[in-house]
Amino acid sequence: MRSRLGTILGVIGTFASLLVLHHPFFRLPYFWDEAGYYIPAALDFYRSWSLIPESTLPTGHPPLVMVYLALAWRGFGFSPAVTRAAMMLVASATVIVLYALARRVATREAALWSAALLALSPMFFAESSLVFLDLPAALFSTLAVLALLERRMLMFAVAASLAVLTKETTVVLLPVAWVFVWRSVGARRAVPPQKTWPALAVPLAPLVAWTLYYHHGTGFWTGNAEYLQYNLYSTLDPGRVFWSLLRRLYELFIGGFNWVLVVGAALGFWRGRNRHRSTEVPKPQERVAEKARLFRDFLWLAGGLGAVYLMMLSVVGGAILRRYLLPIFPTFFLVLVVFIWRLPKALARGLSGAALVCFVGAWFLNPPYPFPYEDNLSYADFSRLHQQAAQFLASRPAGERVLTAWPATDEVARPFLGYVGKPLRVVPLEGFTARDFDRVTAESFDVLYLYSRKWEPPDNWLVRFSCLQKVQQRHFGYAPQIAEENLVARYGLRLAARFERRGQWVRIYEKQ
């Protein structure tokens, strides 16, 4: 009873803290993939109980998060504030589950540090209020790891089932769990096999059921023709797989100041090995020995889960988005913190504190190369800029045709996203590269809505190091945006409005 009360109080406290920290972003309109898929899909269920989206192109993702949001809207009303609060509740639960897992394998102080570092890491903090599938997948994946560690197979079956109903890629958790239990049975540390194996197979049932239902409704086993081409068929190139793996390793071990924790963990690992070799270690007490055994089991689970995720995300996925790694972030952070706490306490606290300061700084600091705005609070700048631009366009004469690229196309055409009060006429573009304008004539639009679709810093590493640019162009479709002066000359445009915010910009051009 006491532990359950502590868990509830922990979730409430973490939730309240996130609400306070996210207060400036609570009423922001919906951002990027939120606007393009997740909010329309959730609204379809909210309005018509449809599990397969009707107002946007179905992608095959399981419906659990969209159902959760629809139920939250039914209880508290449809608004960005309710949506963001609902996602922050998921983030809070993830932090507390990580703390519970950490208490099984580490000291109380190390557990607190691992939870705090995860909560305030730039990507996790930004994703805490955004409607994507990866953070809920992190919650249920971490809960499944905790269940395996404690040999609670019913809890594992429930957690893993919820994980695969959140995002289909979390099914890679199951082979790791199967091998882990097989090892444990061999070491005579598991519950009886007759109770274990059925629980390990249970999570396949909801995934199979959803796949059959989706195929019945769409004719596809997953996604759609365009989705499969982009996320699977176009990625099966050995060169792309190699560079994707390097990018994933960078995102996990270096990006977002993760390297501070990695360096500290490497020092702790090296110190632990040297102490083991150079000193006679007395036999540990039974409780300490149990915790050490649990940590070895946890290390195996975390390492296995991390390895299969890295390999999977190097082979599939057209977009190299860092948030796809979120399901392994909690266990990854815990491994790093445990090794850091093998150092002297003063040094461990100093390194953990330094990482925390760097993480908070990274909420606002952008890297010297293109990156997804959702990796830190840049997404808020993007949404506010587009809100200004949409309001300006809405104030212009009715009926003007707005030439722009997604997601701005949806922002000005779908009022429920929070940018405009009524829909504007849109002429869609694929993007803002020179090729995207090849077939655009001056007669096809009245206003050009141009914006920084990618983060292109002045000292862009992709431009500075031509080898990196060539890799990005060849394997990941990178192309710089077309120069504005070329568009002005080609279509006879003049600048009607401009908006800027922390390196991002919007330009509205009209015909002269």
TIPA-795134 format. One record per residue (C-alpha): chain; x, y, z; residue number from 1. Coordinates in steps of 0.05 Angstrom, whole numbers, plus 5000, padded with zeros to 4 digits. Layout:
<pts>
{pt A {X Y Z} NUM}
...
</pts>
This chain:
<pts>
{pt A {5000 5000 5000} 1}
{pt A {5056 5048 5019} 2}
{pt A {5093 5035 4953} 3}
{pt A {5030 5047 4912} 4}
{pt A {5017 5112 4949} 5}
{pt A {5088 5134 4937} 6}
{pt A {5081 5118 4863} 7}
{pt A {5017 5159 4857} 8}
{pt A {5048 5217 4895} 9}
{pt A {5110 5213 4851} 10}
{pt A {5069 5216 4787} 11}
{pt A {5028 5275 4814} 12}
{pt A {5091 5313 4835} 13}
{pt A {5126 5301 4769} 14}
{pt A {5063 5319 4731} 15}
{pt A {5056 5385 4770} 16}
{pt A {5129 5402 4757} 17}
{pt A {5122 5389 4682} 18}
{pt A {5059 5431 4680} 19}
{pt A {5095 5490 4711} 20}
{pt A {5156 5483 4665} 21}
{pt A {5113 5474 4603} 22}
{pt A {5064 5530 4620} 23}
{pt A {5090 5578 4566} 24}
{pt A {5077 5525 4512} 25}
{pt A {5010 5499 4537} 26}
{pt A {4966 5533 4485} 27}
{pt A {5011 5528 4425} 28}
{pt A {4977 5503 4362} 29}
{pt A {4994 5433 4338} 30}
{pt A {5063 5421 4308} 31}
{pt A {5088 5383 4247} 32}
{pt A {5067 5309 4251} 33}
{pt A {5016 5327 4305} 34}
{pt A {4980 5370 4253} 35}
{pt A {4992 5322 4195} 36}
{pt A {4970 5256 4227} 37}
{pt A {4962 5246 4301} 38}
{pt A {4911 5300 4317} 39}
{pt A {4867 5287 4256} 40}
{pt A {4870 5212 4270} 41}
{pt A {4850 5223 4343} 42}
{pt A {4794 5270 4321} 43}
{pt A {4767 5216 4274} 44}
{pt A {4760 5169 4333} 45}
{pt A {4732 5225 4377} 46}
{pt A {4678 5242 4326} 47}
{pt A {4660 5176 4294} 48}
{pt A {4695 5121 4336} 49}
{pt A {4737 5104 4274} 50}
{pt A {4802 5068 4292} 51}
{pt A {4829 5077 4221} 52}
{pt A {4837 5151 4203} 53}
{pt A {4790 5179 4151} 54}
{pt A {4811 5253 4148} 55}
{pt A {4885 5238 4138} 56}
{pt A {4924 5184 4102} 57}
{pt A {4928 5120 4145} 58}
{pt A {4998 5098 4163} 59}
{pt A {4984 5033 4199} 60}
{pt A {5003 5058 4268} 61}
{pt A {4963 5023 4324} 62}
{pt A {4909 5068 4354} 63}
{pt A {4922 5067 4429} 64}
{pt A {4949 5139 4435} 65}
{pt A {4894 5167 4391} 66}
{pt A {4841 5131 4432} 67}
{pt A {4873 5158 4496} 68}
{pt A {4870 5230 4470} 69}
{pt A {4799 5223 4446} 70}
{pt A {4777 5199 4515} 71}
{pt A {4815 5257 4547} 72}
{pt A {4778 5306 4501} 73}
{pt A {4711 5273 4518} 74}
{pt A {4725 5284 4591} 75}
{pt A {4756 5354 4590} 76}
{pt A {4742 5384 4522} 77}
{pt A {4780 5389 4457} 78}
{pt A {4837 5439 4464} 79}
{pt A {4913 5441 4458} 80}
{pt A {4918 5450 4534} 81}
{pt A {4880 5385 4548} 82}
{pt A {4922 5349 4495} 83}
{pt A {4988 5373 4524} 84}
{pt A {4967 5357 4595} 85}
{pt A {4948 5287 4573} 86}
{pt A {5016 5275 4542} 87}
{pt A {5051 5304 4603} 88}
{pt A {5015 5253 4646} 89}
{pt A {5047 5199 4603} 90}
{pt A {5115 5232 4610} 91}
{pt A {5107 5236 4686} 92}
{pt A {5090 5162 4690} 93}
{pt A {5152 5146 4648} 94}
{pt A {5197 5184 4696} 95}
{pt A {5167 5148 4757} 96}
{pt A {5172 5079 4724} 97}
{pt A {5245 5093 4710} 98}
{pt A {5255 5113 4783} 99}
{pt A {5222 5048 4805} 100}
{pt A {5267 5008 4758} 101}
{pt A {5328 5046 4783} 102}
{pt A {5312 5030 4855} 103}
{pt A {5317 4957 4838} 104}
{pt A {5388 4962 4812} 105}
{pt A {5418 5026 4843} 106}
{pt A {5419 5071 4904} 107}
{pt A {5364 5120 4919} 108}
{pt A {5408 5179 4899} 109}
{pt A {5428 5148 4833} 110}
{pt A {5354 5132 4819} 111}
{pt A {5335 5204 4832} 112}
{pt A {5390 5229 4786} 113}
{pt A {5370 5181 4730} 114}
{pt A {5297 5204 4734} 115}
{pt A {5315 5278 4736} 116}
{pt A {5364 5272 4679} 117}
{pt A {5314 5236 4635} 118}
{pt A {5258 5286 4651} 119}
{pt A {5302 5347 4635} 120}
{pt A {5340 5319 4576} 121}
{pt A {5324 5365 4517} 122}
{pt A {5287 5316 4472} 123}
{pt A {5247 5282 4528} 124}
{pt A {5228 5350 4556} 125}
{pt A {5205 5375 4488} 126}
{pt A {5168 5310 4472} 127}
{pt A {5133 5311 4540} 128}
{pt A {5077 5354 4513} 129}
{pt A {5077 5334 4439} 130}
{pt A {5030 5282 4409} 131}
{pt A {5078 5230 4382} 132}
{pt A {5078 5155 4395} 133}
{pt A {5150 5148 4419} 134}
{pt A {5142 5174 4490} 135}
{pt A {5083 5128 4507} 136}
{pt A {5123 5072 4476} 137}
{pt A {5180 5089 4523} 138}
{pt A {5132 5085 4583} 139}
{pt A {5107 5015 4566} 140}
{pt A {5175 4989 4544} 141}
{pt A {5207 5011 4609} 142}
{pt A {5150 4981 4649} 143}
{pt A {5159 4915 4611} 144}
{pt A {5234 4915 4628} 145}
{pt A {5217 4926 4702} 146}
{pt A {5167 4869 4699} 147}
{pt A {5218 4822 4668} 148}
{pt A {5269 4841 4720} 149}
{pt A {5220 4825 4776} 150}
{pt A {5195 4762 4741} 151}
{pt A {5124 4790 4741} 152}
{pt A {5101 4758 4677} 153}
{pt A {5028 4782 4679} 154}
{pt A {5052 4854 4685} 155}
{pt A {5101 4841 4628} 156}
{pt A {5045 4814 4584} 157}
{pt A {5002 4876 4597} 158}
{pt A {5059 4926 4589} 159}
{pt A {5086 4895 4525} 160}
{pt A {5015 4890 4496} 161}
{pt A {5004 4964 4510} 162}
{pt A {5072 4979 4478} 163}
{pt A {5056 4944 4412} 164}
{pt A {4987 4977 4411} 165}
{pt A {5023 5044 4419} 166}
{pt A {5075 5034 4364} 167}
{pt A {5085 4972 4324} 168}
{pt A {5161 4976 4324} 169}
{pt A {5163 4961 4399} 170}
{pt A {5151 4888 4379} 171}
{pt A {5227 4882 4377} 172}
{pt A {5222 4880 4453} 173}
{pt A {5194 4810 4449} 174}
{pt A {5255 4773 4421} 175}
{pt A {5298 4806 4473} 176}
{pt A {5250 4783 4527} 177}
{pt A {5248 4712 4500} 178}
{pt A {5324 4705 4500} 179}
{pt A {5328 4737 4569} 180}
{pt A {5278 4687 4598} 181}
{pt A {5312 4629 4563} 182}
{pt A {5378 4650 4595} 183}
{pt A {5344 4658 4663} 184}
{pt A {5312 4589 4659} 185}
{pt A {5380 4561 4643} 186}
{pt A {5408 4594 4704} 187}
{pt A {5349 4570 4746} 188}
{pt A {5327 4640 4764} 189}
{pt A {5260 4644 4729} 190}
{pt A {5188 4628 4747} 191}
{pt A {5166 4559 4721} 192}
{pt A {5167 4557 4645} 193}
{pt A {5093 4537 4640} 194}
{pt A {5075 4605 4669} 195}
{pt A {5128 4644 4631} 196}
{pt A {5122 4626 4558} 197}
{pt A {5047 4641 4549} 198}
{pt A {5057 4710 4580} 199}
{pt A {5115 4723 4532} 200}
{pt A {5070 4706 4472} 201}
{pt A {5009 4746 4494} 202}
{pt A {5033 4814 4465} 203}
{pt A {5032 4784 4395} 204}
{pt A {4957 4775 4398} 205}
{pt A {4936 4849 4399} 206}
{pt A {4987 4866 4345} 207}
{pt A {4961 4810 4300} 208}
{pt A {4889 4831 4314} 209}
{pt A {4904 4903 4295} 210}
{pt A {4942 4882 4232} 211}
{pt A {4883 4840 4209} 212}
{pt A {4834 4895 4224} 213}
{pt A {4876 4947 4188} 214}
{pt A {4885 4901 4128} 215}
{pt A {4810 4890 4125} 216}
{pt A {4797 4965 4125} 217}
{pt A {4853 4989 4078} 218}
{pt A {4879 4929 4039} 219}
{pt A {4949 4940 4067} 220}
{pt A {4982 4900 4122} 221}
{pt A {5016 4963 4146} 222}
{pt A {5019 5035 4123} 223}
{pt A {5001 5051 4050} 224}
{pt A {5038 5048 3984} 225}
{pt A {5073 5115 3994} 226}
{pt A {5089 5100 4067} 227}
{pt A {5120 5032 4050} 228}
{pt A {5161 5061 3994} 229}
{pt A {5189 5117 4038} 230}
{pt A {5200 5077 4102} 231}
{pt A {5220 5009 4076} 232}
{pt A {5234 4999 4003} 233}
{pt A {5276 5062 3994} 234}
{pt A {5319 5048 4056} 235}
{pt A {5345 4978 4038} 236}
{pt A {5411 5002 4012} 237}
{pt A {5476 4979 4047} 238}
{pt A {5507 5048 4044} 239}
{pt A {5446 5081 4073} 240}
{pt A {5441 5028 4128} 241}
{pt A {5514 5041 4147} 242}
{pt A {5505 5117 4151} 243}
{pt A {5439 5110 4186} 244}
{pt A {5472 5068 4240} 245}
{pt A {5526 5120 4249} 246}
{pt A {5474 5174 4255} 247}
{pt A {5435 5133 4306} 248}
{pt A {5498 5121 4347} 249}
{pt A {5512 5196 4346} 250}
{pt A {5442 5213 4367} 251}
{pt A {5445 5164 4425} 252}
{pt A {5515 5172 4451} 253}
{pt A {5532 5245 4433} 254}
{pt A {5473 5287 4412} 255}
{pt A {5436 5333 4461} 256}
{pt A {5497 5333 4508} 257}
{pt A {5488 5258 4521} 258}
{pt A {5563 5254 4513} 259}
{pt A {5572 5285 4582} 260}
{pt A {5538 5225 4613} 261}
{pt A {5574 5176 4567} 262}
{pt A {5643 5204 4587} 263}
{pt A {5624 5199 4661} 264}
{pt A {5599 5128 4652} 265}
{pt A {5663 5108 4616} 266}
{pt A {5704 5135 4674} 267}
{pt A {5661 5097 4724} 268}
{pt A {5666 5033 4684} 269}
{pt A {5742 5039 4679} 270}
{pt A {5747 5053 4754} 271}
{pt A {5704 4993 4771} 272}
{pt A {5747 4947 4728} 273}
{pt A {5811 4972 4759} 274}
{pt A {5785 4965 4830} 275}
{pt A {5763 4894 4815} 276}
{pt A {5832 4876 4788} 277}
{pt A {5875 4911 4840} 278}
{pt A {5839 4897 4906} 279}
{pt A {5810 4838 4943} 280}
{pt A {5737 4851 4946} 281}
{pt A {5702 4821 5007} 282}
{pt A {5641 4779 4997} 283}
{pt A {5581 4825 4991} 284}
{pt A {5522 4822 5037} 285}
{pt A {5462 4784 5011} 286}
{pt A {5422 4847 4995} 287}
{pt A {5481 4879 4958} 288}
{pt A {5493 4814 4920} 289}
{pt A {5420 4811 4899} 290}
{pt A {5423 4883 4873} 291}
{pt A {5487 4867 4835} 292}
{pt A {5454 4807 4803} 293}
{pt A {5393 4848 4785} 294}
{pt A {5438 4901 4753} 295}
{pt A {5473 4848 4711} 296}
{pt A {5405 4823 4687} 297}
{pt A {5382 4895 4674} 298}
{pt A {5447 4910 4636} 299}
{pt A {5433 4851 4591} 300}
{pt A {5362 4873 4578} 301}
{pt A {5381 4946 4566} 302}
{pt A {5438 4926 4520} 303}
{pt A {5395 4877 4481} 304}
{pt A {5339 4927 4473} 305}
{pt A {5387 4982 4452} 306}
{pt A {5421 4938 4401} 307}
{pt A {5357 4914 4367} 308}
{pt A {5329 4985 4365} 309}
{pt A {5393 5012 4334} 310}
{pt A {5395 4958 4282} 311}
{pt A {5320 4963 4265} 312}
{pt A {5322 5039 4259} 313}
{pt A {5383 5035 4214} 314}
{pt A {5346 4989 4165} 315}
{pt A {5276 5019 4165} 316}
{pt A {5249 5090 4169} 317}
{pt A {5255 5143 4115} 318}
{pt A {5262 5199 4166} 319}
{pt A {5321 5197 4213} 320}
{pt A {5285 5226 4273} 321}
{pt A {5318 5223 4341} 322}
{pt A {5252 5213 4377} 323}
{pt A {5247 5143 4348} 324}
{pt A {5301 5125 4399} 325}
{pt A {5259 5149 4458} 326}
{pt A {5235 5078 4478} 327}
{pt A {5307 5061 4498} 328}
{pt A {5326 5128 4529} 329}
{pt A {5302 5111 4600} 330}
{pt A {5342 5046 4605} 331}
{pt A {5401 5078 4570} 332}
{pt A {5403 5136 4619} 333}
{pt A {5398 5089 4678} 334}
{pt A {5457 5048 4653} 335}
{pt A {5499 5111 4646} 336}
{pt A {5480 5138 4715} 337}
{pt A {5495 5071 4750} 338}
{pt A {5565 5071 4720} 339}
{pt A {5576 5144 4738} 340}
{pt A {5559 5127 4811} 341}
{pt A {5617 5079 4814} 342}
{pt A {5660 5142 4817} 343}
{pt A {5671 5179 4883} 344}
{pt A {5606 5212 4905} 345}
{pt A {5631 5283 4897} 346}
{pt A {5654 5269 4826} 347}
{pt A {5590 5231 4809} 348}
{pt A {5547 5289 4834} 349}
{pt A {5590 5339 4796} 350}
{pt A {5584 5301 4731} 351}
{pt A {5510 5289 4739} 352}
{pt A {5499 5363 4757} 353}
{pt A {5540 5385 4697} 354}
{pt A {5499 5341 4651} 355}
{pt A {5435 5370 4680} 356}
{pt A {5458 5441 4667} 357}
{pt A {5478 5422 4596} 358}
{pt A {5411 5389 4585} 359}
{pt A {5372 5451 4606} 360}
{pt A {5417 5494 4563} 361}
{pt A {5403 5448 4504} 362}
{pt A {5329 5466 4509} 363}
{pt A {5349 5531 4475} 364}
{pt A {5416 5516 4440} 365}
{pt A {5412 5489 4370} 366}
{pt A {5468 5447 4338} 367}
{pt A {5511 5472 4280} 368}
{pt A {5476 5426 4230} 369}
{pt A {5405 5412 4208} 370}
{pt A {5362 5378 4260} 371}
{pt A {5288 5365 4273} 372}
{pt A {5257 5424 4311} 373}
{pt A {5223 5375 4358} 374}
{pt A {5290 5356 4390} 375}
{pt A {5286 5417 4435} 376}
{pt A {5243 5478 4446} 377}
{pt A {5254 5501 4374} 378}
{pt A {5187 5469 4360} 379}
{pt A {5155 5525 4401} 380}
{pt A {5190 5579 4360} 381}
{pt A {5166 5544 4297} 382}
{pt A {5093 5541 4321} 383}
{pt A {5093 5614 4344} 384}
{pt A {5123 5639 4278} 385}
{pt A {5072 5600 4238} 386}
{pt A {5016 5626 4282} 387}
{pt A {5038 5697 4265} 388}
{pt A {5042 5681 4191} 389}
{pt A {4975 5647 4190} 390}
{pt A {4942 5706 4225} 391}
{pt A {4973 5754 4175} 392}
{pt A {4948 5712 4116} 393}
{pt A {4878 5707 4147} 394}
{pt A {4876 5784 4150} 395}
{pt A {4887 5790 4075} 396}
{pt A {4832 5791 4022} 397}
{pt A {4791 5727 4021} 398}
{pt A {4801 5676 3965} 399}
{pt A {4876 5686 3955} 400}
{pt A {4913 5623 3936} 401}
{pt A {4971 5608 3983} 402}
{pt A {5030 5570 3955} 403}
{pt A {5068 5534 4010} 404}
{pt A {5094 5467 4034} 405}
{pt A {5071 5419 4087} 406}
{pt A {5059 5426 4146} 407}
{pt A {5039 5498 4132} 408}
{pt A {4989 5472 4080} 409}
{pt A {4950 5438 4136} 410}
{pt A {4960 5495 4185} 411}
{pt A {4923 5546 4141} 412}
{pt A {4871 5497 4114} 413}
{pt A {4849 5462 4179} 414}
{pt A {4823 5510 4232} 415}
{pt A {4822 5457 4287} 416}
{pt A {4898 5457 4288} 417}
{pt A {4897 5526 4320} 418}
{pt A {4928 5571 4268} 419}
{pt A {4868 5602 4231} 420}
{pt A {4795 5614 4245} 421}
{pt A {4771 5592 4177} 422}
{pt A {4806 5553 4121} 423}
{pt A {4848 5588 4068} 424}
{pt A {4858 5565 3996} 425}
{pt A {4922 5526 3990} 426}
{pt A {4967 5508 3931} 427}
{pt A {5012 5452 3959} 428}
{pt A {5086 5443 3946} 429}
{pt A {5129 5382 3964} 430}
{pt A {5182 5428 3993} 431}
{pt A {5224 5489 3980} 432}
{pt A {5281 5461 3938} 433}
{pt A {5294 5485 3867} 434}
{pt A {5264 5421 3839} 435}
{pt A {5199 5432 3877} 436}
{pt A {5186 5497 3839} 437}
{pt A {5200 5468 3769} 438}
{pt A {5126 5461 3752} 439}
{pt A {5100 5521 3790} 440}
{pt A {5074 5577 3745} 441}
{pt A {5062 5649 3765} 442}
{pt A {4988 5641 3748} 443}
{pt A {4977 5584 3798} 444}
{pt A {4982 5624 3862} 445}
{pt A {4972 5693 3892} 446}
{pt A {5015 5691 3955} 447}
{pt A {5079 5652 3970} 448}
{pt A {5087 5629 4042} 449}
{pt A {5161 5613 4049} 450}
{pt A {5193 5590 4114} 451}
{pt A {5254 5556 4144} 452}
{pt A {5232 5485 4136} 453}
{pt A {5300 5460 4159} 454}
{pt A {5347 5489 4211} 455}
{pt A {5403 5519 4168} 456}
{pt A {5452 5555 4215} 457}
{pt A {5502 5605 4186} 458}
{pt A {5560 5557 4200} 459}
{pt A {5524 5495 4175} 460}
{pt A {5570 5434 4181} 461}
{pt A {5537 5404 4120} 462}
{pt A {5562 5462 4079} 463}
{pt A {5628 5469 4115} 464}
{pt A {5646 5396 4107} 465}
{pt A {5628 5376 4036} 466}
{pt A {5636 5301 4050} 467}
{pt A {5579 5305 4100} 468}
{pt A {5536 5343 4051} 469}
{pt A {5548 5290 3997} 470}
{pt A {5528 5234 4044} 471}
{pt A {5464 5271 4063} 472}
{pt A {5447 5285 3991} 473}
{pt A {5460 5215 3967} 474}
{pt A {5428 5174 4022} 475}
{pt A {5379 5220 4058} 476}
{pt A {5352 5266 4003} 477}
{pt A {5382 5330 4033} 478}
{pt A {5377 5392 3989} 479}
{pt A {5382 5465 4010} 480}
{pt A {5323 5511 4002} 481}
{pt A {5320 5553 3939} 482}
{pt A {5348 5623 3944} 483}
{pt A {5292 5674 3955} 484}
{pt A {5319 5722 3903} 485}
{pt A {5310 5669 3849} 486}
{pt A {5236 5663 3866} 487}
{pt A {5228 5739 3869} 488}
{pt A {5257 5746 3799} 489}
{pt A {5221 5686 3769} 490}
{pt A {5150 5703 3793} 491}
{pt A {5154 5778 3801} 492}
{pt A {5144 5780 3876} 493}
{pt A {5152 5831 3931} 494}
{pt A {5158 5820 4005} 495}
{pt A {5092 5830 4042} 496}
{pt A {5113 5809 4112} 497}
{pt A {5170 5776 4149} 498}
{pt A {5175 5743 4217} 499}
{pt A {5236 5717 4253} 500}
{pt A {5249 5680 4318} 501}
{pt A {5316 5651 4343} 502}
{pt A {5344 5635 4275} 503}
{pt A {5278 5612 4244} 504}
{pt A {5240 5656 4195} 505}
{pt A {5178 5664 4153} 506}
{pt A {5171 5707 4090} 507}
{pt A {5105 5723 4057} 508}
{pt A {5111 5746 3984} 509}
{pt A {5056 5774 3940} 510}
{pt A {5052 5790 3866} 511}
{pt A {5078 5859 3846} 512}
</pts>
